[in-house]
Amino acid sequence: MAESAAGDSTRNAAPRAPVVAIVDDDPAIRSALSRLARSLGYAPAPFAGAEPLLKAADDAGIAVVVTDVQMPGLSGLDLLRLLRLRRPTLPVIVMTAYPSEASRARALASGAFAYLAKPFDAEQFEHCLGSVLGITRDP
């Protein structure tokens, strides 16, 4: 008995890379983090701000959100609060170039998975994404 084309393609399809939404108003940061995420085997989805992400969040298959704190319009902490209401289990990693204990505490109390101070290195980013998605890599 012949298998359908759909059954064949599903069986042979490679697993989809987890989608990492990168939300930052700085195009250089978006680009750099997108390249890094791609090099780590993830599928980056860059967004220039919170509003575009919110429009796409339900349909984009996003596995994790990485957001800057300080952006025009909605801040990263505003985005975090809205995502907690809309998609409570979606992990959010908050990053900022202006770290403070107060903003760290607010982010974590609001449900952020992690708080990264810019600049951070590739290993920190890789570890953070791997932790949130339950992915371990060989050293």
RAFEN-V973323 format. One record per pair of residues at least 12 apart in sequence whose ideal C-beta (glycine too) atoms are under 6 Angstrom apart, sorted by the first residue. I is the first residue (numbers start at 1). J is the second residue. Records with the same first field share a line. If there is no record, write none. Layout:
# RAFEN-V973323
I = J / J
This chain:
# RAFEN-V973323
17 = 41 / 42 / 43
18 = 42 / 63 / 133
19 = 43 / 45 / 61 / 62 / 63
20 = 37 / 42 / 44 / 64
21 = 45 / 53 / 62 / 65
22 = 34 / 44 / 46 / 66
23 = 47 / 53 / 67
24 = 68
25 = 48 / 49 / 71 / 72
30 = 46
34 = 46
36 = 122
40 = 126
45 = 60
49 = 71 / 73
50 = 74 / 79
51 = 73
64 = 91 / 132
65 = 92
66 = 93
67 = 79
68 = 95
69 = 96
76 = 94
80 = 92 / 110 / 112
81 = 110
84 = 111
91 = 113 / 132
92 = 112
93 = 113 / 114 / 128
94 = 107 / 112 / 115
95 = 116 / 118
97 = 118
99 = 117
113 = 132
114 = 128
